[in-house]
Structure formats: structure tokens, C-alpha cells
Amino acid sequence: MPGGIFSGSVYGLRRDDRINRRFQTTLTERRTSFGTSWVFAHDTMPMELTYDFTRTSRRGNRDRRDDEEFTDNALRYNVDWRINEHQILKFSYEHVESEQRYQGTSLRFETTRDLMITDHELAFGEQYQHALRTRFRWQEESGDFARDLFEIGPQLTLSHSDTFQTIYKYQFNRERYAGLDVETQRLDFQAVHQLYSNLTTTFDAFALYEDIENDINTTQYGASVDWQYNRKNRFGRFRANLALAYDTEEVESDEGQRLVLDESGTFRDPIPITLRNRNVDASSVIVTDTGNRRVFSAGIDYIVFRQDNVTRISRIRTGLIADGDTVLVDYLFNTPARGQLDTVRVDFSLEQRFTNGLTPYYRLSYRNQEDDVTTGFGRRADRTDHHRLGVKYEKQKYTLDVELEIFDDTIEPYDAFHINGLYHVLQSTDRTIDLSSLFSRLLFEGGFDNRNVTLVDVQLDHQRRISNTVSLMQRLVYRYERDSSRGITHAWDVSAGLDFVVGELSGELVLEYDRLGLPESQEDDYGVFFRVRREFPDALVR
């Protein structure tokens, strides 16, 4: 229904596709969805109402271990009230019902969420250079891992000149999750100064108070300063950054539990994720993807293990978490009856990009925590001293990066050497060949592990256009990992495909072979995928 102030649409979709996972079985995916969208295009108060239903089914290998199904029902409404050119009020509401059946097991997660957000934006001042933004957020959930939330957060930005700006923030949160009722109040002050076009200085101070009903009171305060320097010189461009931060955390409780939501971590083989807090309740750990949509399963996708009072998460190679993936972690951790923890952070980097493509660099990340051992934190403090010294050389034909890494840590220190390379073997209109490789050598000494790991990744890509209607593609990926304490891993991912276009028809034929040889198991997978598509003109156009 096009045209005019009121318009709408209705759609339906069925899509059959495949999800290629490195070194693992390719999943076949069927997505069915339908919905409607209606728009009221008013100059002062535009509105939009949408409804979407989506069901996604994924199927994998013969033992159905990779099978899963997602179902989402979502009703959304948005309205903007444009009071004048300097003031706007936005309101949005959504009702979402989600269901996840997981990987051919009996696991099933269901959640119903109602979410309302109101944003108010006001520009003021002689030249309307200042801004006041306020957000109200209310969320109520029921079902598995339900999380109720109320949030209010005003932010005032004052532009004193073209080079100096101050920002004032206040945020109040109340969350109910995992049987805990948590209230948090936080104040922030930030000042940003720009000296010429080269040096940016940012100062930040904050204070936080958290109250867990009838249990734990936490007071935290601190400050940080950050300098970023960027200058062009006769050799190329020089960049430097220095950030200093200090904060103090004081806890008073009945030796209860505190809640952490959405702590981010990235898997980088062969290093597990280390949770920031000590004395974690391992049974409370929940791992999701960055969208909080997929709930990963312990024992299938990851394992949680303790080393003294440190909790770590290691991905399982045959699960749905890939090397390099970032995940979010929720958990509970135990606190002492009374304690204080002081944290100092230093981040420093230097980089000179020469015009000939050479870039030497140095990066430092330092963190030191000291606790009052008489008040019960007891070995929760730790120190991290992370150095990276390297050089990168970039040319049109190839890229080479060599890096020495020293990770001095109280939990699991290591020294490492990395070489990354990319070589464009052939680049032409009808044909490309690219070769990339990674070599890493890691030595773990002095921590919980005494081992050494050698990691090699090689990838070769070839694409060739045979004619205007036919194209050919091949890919070879190989991984070799030798762990002195856990054995040798070989992994292969080989694929070859043919794309063609004949009139209104287009299609692809793909052959795949995956092999994952772990010290304790071996998986092989063969696949042939064929898809043909016929384009039709719009039947509703006269």
C-alpha cells in the first residue's frame, strides 16, 4: 500500500541455506518468516508498527548433536514527537517471545520480554551547542534467565568552546536477576580538551554505589586520564596513546554473592577466558553470544574450571563457539564480609607508520590489584603486565606482521612469538589467488600450566571466472596445533564450487570436506550442495 501519509506492507519468506563452519560439519538452515509493517509518515509525529515471526531450524551431522531451532515473535511500535527543531521525544515498545531448542538435546529455553524506552533530546544555548539527553528504560521478562530492569540516565553535555567540552552523567539502575534485587547509582564527570589537531586529553571521574537487597553494599570510585597524540611527519604518521586509571572498591556484606552481567571475553586459541572476579560460583556461569540470543551449553560448547580461586572458560573444539569469537558471561561470585580492593591500570602504545609501508609498534597493558588481606578478600588481588613489540610491513602485493608477546601474569604467564602473512599470488580481472598464514609459538611457564604450544594456520583461496556466466572457486584451510601436554590437532576444510547464470536462472554447486582430528577423537564430513534460483519479474507492476 504505497504512497500518501499512511502506507504498509506484508511479506512472507522461506529460505534454505547452509552455514559453513571451519573444520566442522556444514549446517543446513531453513528459515521461515512472515510479518507486516505500517508507517504513519507525519511531519511532527511519525509512527511505525511492525510484527515479525521467524522460525529457524538448523540440522547438522548424523547424531543430531548440532540440531537446534529458534522461534521469535516480535511486536514493535515506535513514535517520534518532533517538538521543534531543537527538541525531540522518542518512544519505543516491543514485545518479544523467544524459544530455543538446543542441539538435539532436551535443553529448551523460553523467554518473554516487554521493553519500553523513552529518549528525550534537547539542544540549548546561544548557538544550541549544549545538549541534554535523558533515557528511561523499563524491561520485564519471564521464563528462563529472566531479567527485569528499570533505568533512568540523564546526560548533560556543555561545549564551552571549539576545543573544550564537559559531560555530566547520572544513572540509576534496578535489576532483578537470579533471585537478586540490585540497585546501582553512578555519577560520572568527563572533560575533553583538544589541543590543536594533534593532542586530545580526556579526564574522567566516577562514583558508584551498589546495593543488593538485604545482603551486600558496594562503594566504588576512581578517576582516569587519557592522552591521544596523532601527528604527521616527514617519515609518515606517528601515533601515541597513554591512559592512566585508578579505582577503589569497598564491600560490606554478610558474605553473600554479587552479580555480574554481560562480562565480555574473546577466545583466542590456545588461551582460555579468565573471569575478572575471584571465587566465582561455577554453577552460575551462563555464556551467550554478543546479542544475548544464543545460549551456549556447558559440556557441549565450553567447560568451566577452577585454578585455585580463579575461574576460567575453555571452548570445546567441536562446539558452536569458534576460535576468535567474543561471548558474554553472566555469573555470581562470593564476597567477604568486609573488604577493599585498589586497582591501577596503565595502557600505553607507540606506532610510527612510515611511507614505505613499514610500521614498528609497541603496546603495554598493565593492571595491578592490591587488597586489604585483613578484611577477607584473600588472594583475590592479581597483576597483569602485558607487552607486545612488533613490526608490520604492508605492500600492495603482500603483508607481513611479526610480533613478540610477553604476558606476565599471576594466573598463567606466557611468552609468545607470532608471524602473520598475506600474499596476493595473482590478481587479475578474471582470476585471483591469495595465500595467508599464521604461525604462533607460546611458552607457558610459572603458572598453573607448564607447557608449550605451536599453532600453524594456512589458507589458500582461488577464484576464476571461466566466462561471463560461469565462475569457479576453491578454498583450502589447514590448522596444525601441537600442545606438549594435550597432544596434536590436525584440521582440514576443503571446498570447491561452481557458480553459473543462464538467462533468468542462477545456481551454485559446492563440494566440501571437513576433518577435525583431535587427540581424543576424529570427525570427518563430506557434503554436496546444489542450489538453483529463478528470477521472476514483479507480478504486481503493471
C-alpha positions as CSV (number, residue, x, y, z in Angstrom):
1,M,0.0,0.0,0.0
2,P,2.4,2.7,-1.2
3,G,2.0,6.5,-1.2
4,G,0.3,9.1,1.0
5,I,0.8,9.7,4.7
6,F,-0.2,6.1,5.5
7,S,1.5,3.1,3.9
8,G,2.1,-0.6,4.8
9,S,3.5,-3.9,3.6
10,V,3.1,-7.6,4.2
11,Y,5.8,-10.2,3.5
12,G,6.5,-13.9,3.6
13,L,9.8,-15.7,3.3
14,R,11.1,-19.2,3.1
15,R,14.9,-19.5,2.8
16,D,17.0,-22.7,2.6
17,D,20.7,-22.0,3.2
18,R,23.9,-23.5,4.6
19,I,26.3,-22.4,7.3
20,N,29.8,-23.3,6.6
21,R,31.8,-23.8,9.9
22,R,35.6,-24.1,9.8
23,F,36.8,-27.7,10.3
24,Q,33.2,-28.8,11.2
25,T,30.1,-30.1,9.7
26,T,28.3,-27.6,7.5
27,L,24.8,-26.9,8.9
28,T,21.7,-26.7,6.7
29,E,19.4,-23.9,7.7
30,R,15.7,-23.4,6.9
31,R,14.3,-20.0,7.8
32,T,10.6,-19.3,7.7
33,S,9.3,-15.8,8.4
34,F,6.4,-13.5,7.8
35,G,5.3,-10.1,9.0
36,T,3.8,-6.8,8.4
37,S,4.9,-3.1,8.7
38,W,2.8,0.0,8.8
39,V,4.1,3.6,8.7
40,F,2.3,6.9,9.6
41,A,4.6,9.5,7.9
42,H,3.5,12.6,9.8
43,D,5.9,15.6,9.8
44,T,5.6,16.2,13.6
45,M,4.7,12.7,15.0
46,P,5.8,9.8,12.6
47,M,4.9,6.3,13.8
48,E,5.7,2.8,12.8
49,L,4.1,-0.6,13.8
50,T,5.7,-3.9,12.9
51,Y,5.1,-7.6,13.6
52,D,7.6,-10.3,12.7
53,F,7.5,-14.1,13.1
54,T,10.7,-16.1,12.4
55,R,11.4,-19.8,12.8
56,T,15.0,-21.0,12.1
57,S,15.8,-24.7,12.0
58,R,19.4,-26.0,11.7
59,R,20.4,-29.5,11.1
60,G,23.9,-31.0,11.2
61,N,25.5,-34.4,11.3
62,R,24.0,-37.8,11.7
63,D,24.0,-38.0,15.5
64,R,21.9,-34.7,15.5
65,R,24.3,-33.2,18.1
66,D,24.2,-29.9,16.1
67,D,20.5,-29.6,15.6
68,E,18.8,-26.5,17.0
69,E,15.7,-24.4,16.5
70,F,14.9,-20.8,17.2
71,T,11.4,-19.2,17.2
72,D,10.8,-15.4,17.6
73,N,7.6,-13.5,17.8
74,A,8.2,-9.7,17.9
75,L,5.7,-6.8,18.0
76,R,7.3,-3.3,17.9
77,Y,5.9,0.2,18.0
78,N,7.9,3.5,17.5
79,V,6.8,7.1,17.6
80,D,8.9,10.3,17.5
81,W,7.4,13.6,18.6
82,R,9.4,16.4,17.0
83,I,8.5,19.2,19.3
84,N,10.7,21.7,17.4
85,E,14.0,21.6,15.5
86,H,16.0,21.5,18.8
87,Q,13.9,19.1,20.9
88,I,12.6,15.6,20.2
89,L,10.9,12.9,22.3
90,K,11.2,9.3,21.2
91,F,9.2,6.3,22.5
92,S,9.5,2.6,21.6
93,Y,7.8,-0.5,22.8
94,E,8.5,-4.1,21.9
95,H,7.0,-7.5,23.0
96,V,9.2,-10.5,22.1
97,E,8.6,-14.2,22.7
98,S,11.6,-16.3,22.1
99,E,12.1,-20.1,22.2
100,Q,15.3,-22.1,21.7
101,R,15.6,-25.8,21.3
102,Y,19.2,-26.7,21.6
103,Q,21.4,-29.1,19.6
104,G,19.3,-32.2,19.6
105,T,19.2,-32.4,23.4
106,S,16.3,-32.0,25.8
107,L,17.5,-28.4,26.6
108,R,14.9,-25.8,25.9
109,F,14.9,-22.0,26.7
110,E,11.9,-19.8,26.6
111,T,11.7,-16.1,27.4
112,T,9.0,-13.4,27.1
113,R,10.1,-9.8,27.2
114,D,8.3,-6.4,27.3
115,L,10.6,-3.4,26.8
116,M,9.8,0.3,26.8
117,I,12.3,3.0,26.1
118,T,11.8,6.8,26.2
119,D,14.5,9.2,25.0
120,H,14.4,13.0,25.3
121,E,16.9,15.2,23.5
122,L,17.2,18.9,23.9
123,A,19.7,21.3,22.4
124,F,20.1,24.7,24.0
125,G,22.4,27.7,24.3
126,E,23.0,30.7,22.1
127,Q,24.1,28.5,19.2
128,Y,22.3,25.4,20.5
129,Q,25.8,24.0,21.3
130,H,24.8,22.3,24.5
131,A,22.7,19.1,24.8
132,L,20.6,17.4,27.5
133,R,19.8,13.7,26.8
134,T,17.6,11.6,29.1
135,R,16.8,7.9,28.8
136,F,14.1,5.9,30.6
137,R,14.1,2.2,30.1
138,W,11.8,-0.5,31.6
139,Q,12.1,-4.2,30.9
140,E,10.1,-7.1,32.3
141,E,11.0,-10.7,31.4
142,S,9.6,-14.1,32.3
143,G,10.9,-17.5,31.6
144,D,14.5,-18.8,31.6
145,F,17.2,-16.4,32.6
146,A,14.6,-13.7,33.1
147,R,16.0,-10.2,33.7
148,D,13.8,-7.3,34.9
149,L,15.3,-3.8,34.6
150,F,14.4,-0.2,35.3
151,E,16.9,2.5,34.2
152,I,17.0,6.3,34.2
153,G,20.0,8.2,32.9
154,P,20.3,11.9,32.2
155,Q,23.4,13.2,30.4
156,L,24.4,16.9,30.1
157,T,27.0,18.0,27.5
158,L,28.4,21.6,27.7
159,S,30.5,22.8,24.8
160,H,32.5,25.7,26.4
161,S,34.5,26.3,23.2
162,D,35.5,24.6,20.0
163,T,38.3,22.8,21.9
164,F,36.8,22.2,25.4
165,Q,33.8,20.1,26.4
166,T,32.4,18.8,29.7
167,I,30.0,15.9,30.2
168,Y,27.9,15.1,33.4
169,K,26.1,11.8,33.7
170,Y,23.9,10.1,36.3
171,Q,22.5,6.6,36.1
172,F,20.1,4.7,38.3
173,N,19.5,1.0,37.6
174,R,17.4,-1.5,39.3
175,E,17.7,-5.1,38.2
176,R,16.2,-8.4,39.3
177,Y,18.0,-11.5,38.1
178,A,18.8,-14.9,39.5
179,G,16.9,-14.2,42.7
180,L,18.9,-11.0,43.4
181,D,17.5,-7.4,43.6
182,V,20.3,-5.0,42.7
183,E,20.1,-1.2,42.8
184,T,23.0,0.8,41.3
185,Q,23.7,4.5,41.2
186,R,26.6,6.0,39.3
187,L,27.9,9.6,38.8
188,D,30.4,10.5,36.0
189,F,32.2,13.6,35.2
190,Q,34.2,13.9,31.9
191,A,36.2,16.7,30.4
192,V,37.6,16.6,26.8
193,H,40.2,19.1,25.6
194,Q,41.6,19.3,22.0
195,L,45.0,20.9,21.7
196,Y,45.4,22.0,18.0
197,S,44.7,18.9,15.9
198,N,47.3,16.6,17.5
199,L,46.6,16.1,21.2
200,T,43.3,15.0,22.8
201,T,43.1,14.9,26.6
202,T,40.2,13.1,28.3
203,F,39.7,13.2,32.1
204,D,37.0,11.0,33.8
205,A,36.0,10.7,37.4
206,F,33.2,8.4,38.7
207,A,31.5,7.2,41.9
208,L,29.3,4.2,42.2
209,Y,27.1,2.7,44.9
210,E,25.5,-0.7,44.6
211,D,23.0,-2.3,47.0
212,I,21.9,-5.9,46.8
213,E,18.8,-6.2,48.9
214,N,19.5,-7.4,52.5
215,D,23.0,-8.6,51.5
216,I,25.8,-6.6,50.0
217,N,26.7,-2.9,49.8
218,T,29.5,-1.8,47.4
219,T,31.1,1.6,47.0
220,Q,33.4,2.2,44.2
221,Y,35.1,5.4,43.0
222,G,38.0,6.4,40.8
223,A,39.5,8.5,38.0
224,S,41.3,8.2,34.7
225,V,43.1,10.4,32.2
226,D,43.8,9.6,28.6
227,W,46.1,11.3,26.1
228,Q,46.0,10.6,22.4
229,Y,48.6,12.1,20.1
230,N,48.5,11.9,16.3
231,R,50.9,13.8,14.1
232,K,52.0,13.7,10.5
233,N,55.8,13.9,10.0
234,R,58.2,13.7,7.1
235,F,58.6,10.0,7.5
236,G,54.8,9.2,7.7
237,R,52.5,9.4,10.7
238,F,53.2,9.0,14.4
239,R,50.6,7.9,16.9
240,A,50.9,7.6,20.7
241,N,48.4,6.9,23.5
242,L,48.8,6.9,27.3
243,A,45.9,6.1,29.7
244,L,46.1,6.0,33.5
245,A,43.3,4.8,35.8
246,Y,42.8,4.2,39.5
247,D,39.7,3.0,41.4
248,T,38.9,1.7,44.8
249,E,36.1,-0.8,45.6
250,E,34.8,-1.2,49.2
251,V,32.5,-4.1,50.1
252,E,30.3,-4.6,53.2
253,S,28.2,-7.7,53.3
254,D,27.1,-10.9,55.1
255,E,29.5,-12.9,52.9
256,G,26.9,-13.1,50.1
257,Q,27.1,-13.1,46.4
258,R,27.4,-10.3,43.8
259,L,26.0,-10.5,40.3
260,V,28.0,-9.8,37.1
261,L,26.1,-9.4,33.8
262,D,27.5,-9.4,30.2
263,E,31.2,-9.6,31.0
264,S,32.9,-9.8,27.6
265,G,35.6,-12.3,26.7
266,T,37.2,-13.4,23.4
267,F,38.5,-16.9,22.8
268,R,42.0,-16.9,21.3
269,D,43.4,-20.4,20.9
270,P,45.0,-21.9,22.9
271,I,44.2,-19.5,25.7
272,P,41.0,-19.8,27.8
273,I,38.9,-16.8,29.0
274,T,39.7,-15.8,32.6
275,L,36.8,-14.2,34.5
276,R,37.7,-10.9,36.2
277,N,36.4,-11.7,39.7
278,R,37.7,-14.4,42.0
279,N,35.7,-17.0,44.0
280,V,33.1,-17.4,41.2
281,D,30.2,-19.9,41.7
282,A,30.9,-22.1,38.7
283,S,27.4,-23.5,38.6
284,S,26.0,-19.9,38.0
285,V,28.0,-19.3,34.8
286,I,25.9,-18.6,31.7
287,V,27.6,-18.0,28.3
288,T,25.8,-16.3,25.4
289,D,26.7,-14.7,22.1
290,T,27.2,-11.0,21.9
291,G,23.5,-10.5,21.0
292,N,22.3,-12.4,24.1
293,R,20.3,-14.5,21.8
294,R,22.1,-17.9,21.7
295,V,22.7,-19.6,25.0
296,F,25.7,-21.9,24.7
297,S,25.7,-25.2,26.6
298,A,28.3,-26.2,29.2
299,G,29.9,-29.6,28.3
300,I,28.9,-29.2,24.6
301,D,30.3,-25.7,23.7
302,Y,32.5,-24.9,26.7
303,I,33.8,-26.1,30.0
304,V,34.3,-24.1,33.3
305,F,37.2,-25.0,35.5
306,R,38.8,-23.6,38.6
307,Q,42.5,-22.9,39.2
308,D,42.8,-22.0,42.9
309,N,40.3,-19.2,43.3
310,V,40.4,-18.3,39.6
311,T,37.7,-19.3,37.2
312,R,38.4,-19.9,33.5
313,I,36.3,-20.9,30.5
314,S,37.7,-23.0,27.7
315,R,35.9,-23.6,24.4
316,I,35.2,-27.2,23.1
317,R,36.6,-27.6,19.6
318,T,33.5,-29.5,18.4
319,G,31.0,-26.9,19.8
320,L,29.4,-23.9,18.3
321,I,32.0,-21.4,19.7
322,A,34.7,-20.7,17.1
323,D,38.3,-19.5,17.6
324,G,38.2,-15.7,17.8
325,D,34.5,-15.5,18.9
326,T,33.5,-13.0,21.5
327,V,31.0,-14.1,24.1
328,L,29.1,-12.6,27.1
329,V,29.3,-14.2,30.5
330,D,26.8,-13.9,33.5
331,Y,27.8,-15.3,36.9
332,L,27.7,-14.9,40.7
333,F,30.8,-14.6,42.8
334,N,31.3,-14.7,46.6
335,T,32.4,-11.6,48.6
336,P,33.9,-11.3,52.0
337,A,32.1,-9.7,55.0
338,R,34.3,-6.6,54.5
339,G,37.0,-5.8,52.0
340,Q,38.7,-3.2,50.0
341,L,40.3,-3.6,46.5
342,D,42.5,-1.0,44.8
343,T,43.2,-1.2,41.1
344,V,45.7,0.7,39.0
345,R,45.7,0.4,35.2
346,V,48.2,1.7,32.6
347,D,47.8,1.4,28.9
348,F,50.5,2.8,26.5
349,S,51.1,2.5,22.8
350,L,53.6,3.9,20.2
351,E,53.4,3.5,16.5
352,Q,55.2,5.0,13.5
353,R,53.7,4.4,10.1
354,F,56.5,5.0,7.5
355,T,55.5,5.9,4.0
356,N,57.4,2.9,2.6
357,G,54.8,0.6,4.4
358,L,56.9,-0.3,7.5
359,T,55.1,0.2,10.9
360,P,57.0,-0.6,14.1
361,Y,54.9,-0.6,17.2
362,Y,54.9,-1.2,21.0
363,R,51.9,-1.8,23.2
364,L,51.7,-2.1,27.0
365,S,48.8,-3.1,29.2
366,Y,49.4,-3.1,32.9
367,R,47.0,-3.8,35.8
368,N,47.7,-4.2,39.5
369,Q,45.2,-5.0,42.2
370,E,46.0,-4.8,45.9
371,D,43.6,-5.9,48.6
372,D,43.4,-5.4,52.3
373,V,44.2,-9.0,53.3
374,T,43.0,-8.4,56.9
375,T,39.4,-7.9,55.7
376,G,38.8,-11.1,53.8
377,F,39.4,-10.7,50.0
378,G,42.4,-13.1,50.5
379,R,44.4,-13.6,47.3
380,R,41.8,-12.0,45.1
381,A,44.4,-9.4,44.0
382,D,46.4,-10.1,40.9
383,R,48.7,-8.4,38.5
384,T,49.0,-8.4,34.7
385,D,51.9,-6.9,32.7
386,H,51.3,-7.4,29.0
387,H,53.9,-6.3,26.4
388,R,53.7,-6.5,22.6
389,L,56.6,-5.5,20.4
390,G,56.2,-5.9,16.7
391,V,56.7,-4.6,13.2
392,K,54.2,-4.7,10.3
393,Y,55.2,-4.3,6.6
394,E,52.5,-3.6,4.0
395,K,52.7,-3.6,0.3
396,Q,50.1,-3.9,-2.5
397,K,51.3,-7.5,-3.1
398,Y,51.8,-8.8,0.4
399,T,51.6,-8.0,4.2
400,L,53.9,-9.4,6.9
401,D,53.5,-8.9,10.7
402,V,56.0,-10.2,13.3
403,E,55.3,-9.8,17.0
404,L,56.9,-10.7,20.3
405,E,54.4,-11.0,23.2
406,I,55.3,-11.2,26.9
407,F,52.3,-11.8,29.2
408,D,53.5,-11.6,32.8
409,D,50.5,-12.6,34.9
410,T,49.8,-14.1,38.3
411,I,47.4,-16.6,36.9
412,E,49.0,-18.0,33.7
413,P,52.0,-16.2,32.3
414,Y,53.4,-17.0,28.9
415,D,55.8,-15.7,26.2
416,A,54.8,-15.9,22.6
417,F,56.1,-15.2,19.1
418,H,53.7,-14.6,16.2
419,I,54.2,-14.3,12.4
420,N,51.2,-13.3,10.2
421,G,51.4,-13.1,6.4
422,L,49.2,-12.5,3.4
423,Y,50.4,-12.8,-0.2
424,H,48.4,-12.0,-3.3
425,V,49.8,-14.6,-5.6
426,L,47.7,-13.5,-8.6
427,Q,45.4,-10.6,-9.1
428,S,43.6,-10.1,-12.4
429,T,40.2,-9.3,-13.7
430,D,39.3,-13.0,-14.2
431,R,41.5,-14.7,-11.6
432,T,42.7,-14.3,-8.0
433,I,44.9,-16.4,-5.8
434,D,45.5,-15.5,-2.2
435,L,47.7,-17.2,0.4
436,S,47.6,-16.4,4.1
437,S,49.3,-18.0,7.1
438,L,49.7,-17.7,10.8
439,F,52.5,-19.1,13.0
440,S,52.4,-18.8,16.8
441,R,54.7,-20.3,19.4
442,L,53.6,-20.0,23.1
443,L,55.5,-21.0,26.1
444,F,53.6,-21.3,29.4
445,E,55.8,-21.3,32.4
446,G,55.4,-20.4,36.1
447,G,51.6,-20.6,36.2
448,F,49.1,-23.5,36.6
449,D,50.3,-24.9,33.2
450,N,53.9,-25.8,32.2
451,R,53.6,-26.5,28.5
452,N,54.4,-25.2,25.1
453,V,52.1,-24.8,22.1
454,T,52.8,-24.5,18.4
455,L,50.0,-23.2,16.2
456,V,50.0,-23.0,12.4
457,D,47.1,-21.9,10.2
458,V,47.3,-21.8,6.4
459,Q,44.6,-20.7,3.9
460,L,44.6,-20.8,0.1
461,D,41.8,-19.1,-1.9
462,H,41.4,-19.4,-5.7
463,Q,38.7,-17.8,-7.8
464,R,38.5,-17.9,-11.6
465,R,35.9,-16.5,-14.0
466,I,35.7,-19.0,-16.8
467,S,33.2,-17.0,-18.8
468,N,30.6,-14.2,-18.3
469,T,28.2,-16.9,-16.9
470,V,30.4,-19.4,-15.1
471,S,32.8,-18.9,-12.2
472,L,35.0,-21.4,-10.3
473,M,36.0,-21.2,-6.6
474,Q,38.4,-23.4,-4.4
475,R,39.4,-23.0,-0.8
476,L,41.9,-24.9,1.3
477,V,42.2,-24.3,5.1
478,Y,44.6,-26.2,7.3
479,R,45.4,-26.0,11.0
480,Y,48.2,-27.7,12.9
481,E,48.3,-27.4,16.7
482,R,50.9,-29.2,18.9
483,D,50.3,-28.9,22.6
484,S,53.1,-30.6,24.7
485,S,50.6,-31.7,27.4
486,R,47.4,-32.2,25.3
487,G,48.6,-33.7,22.1
488,I,48.4,-32.9,18.4
489,T,45.4,-31.5,16.4
490,H,45.0,-31.6,12.6
491,A,42.1,-29.9,11.0
492,W,41.1,-29.5,7.3
493,D,38.5,-27.5,5.5
494,V,38.4,-28.1,1.7
495,S,35.7,-26.8,-0.7
496,A,35.2,-26.3,-4.4
497,G,32.3,-24.6,-6.1
498,L,30.8,-23.6,-9.4
499,D,28.5,-20.6,-9.9
500,F,26.6,-20.2,-13.1
501,V,24.0,-17.9,-14.7
502,V,21.8,-18.9,-17.6
503,G,19.2,-16.4,-18.6
504,E,16.8,-16.0,-15.6
505,L,18.4,-19.0,-13.9
506,S,21.3,-18.8,-11.5
507,G,22.8,-21.6,-9.3
508,E,25.7,-23.0,-7.4
509,L,27.3,-26.4,-6.9
510,V,29.6,-26.8,-3.9
511,L,31.6,-29.8,-2.7
512,E,33.0,-29.8,0.8
513,Y,35.2,-31.9,3.0
514,D,35.9,-31.2,6.7
515,R,38.1,-33.1,9.0
516,L,38.8,-32.4,12.7
517,G,41.4,-34.7,14.2
518,L,41.7,-34.1,18.0
519,P,43.9,-36.1,20.4
520,E,40.8,-37.7,21.8
521,S,38.5,-38.0,18.8
522,Q,38.2,-37.6,15.0
523,E,35.4,-36.3,12.8
524,D,35.0,-36.4,9.0
525,D,32.3,-34.8,7.0
526,Y,31.5,-34.8,3.2
527,G,28.9,-32.6,1.7
528,V,27.5,-31.8,-1.7
529,F,25.2,-28.7,-2.0
530,F,23.3,-27.6,-5.1
531,R,21.0,-24.6,-5.4
532,V,19.2,-23.1,-8.3
533,R,17.3,-19.9,-8.4
534,R,14.8,-18.5,-10.9
535,E,14.1,-14.7,-11.0
536,F,10.6,-13.6,-11.8
537,P,9.5,-10.0,-12.6
538,D,7.2,-8.2,-10.1
539,A,3.8,-9.6,-10.8
540,L,2.1,-6.6,-9.3
541,V,3.7,-4.0,-11.5
542,R,1.6,-3.0,-14.5
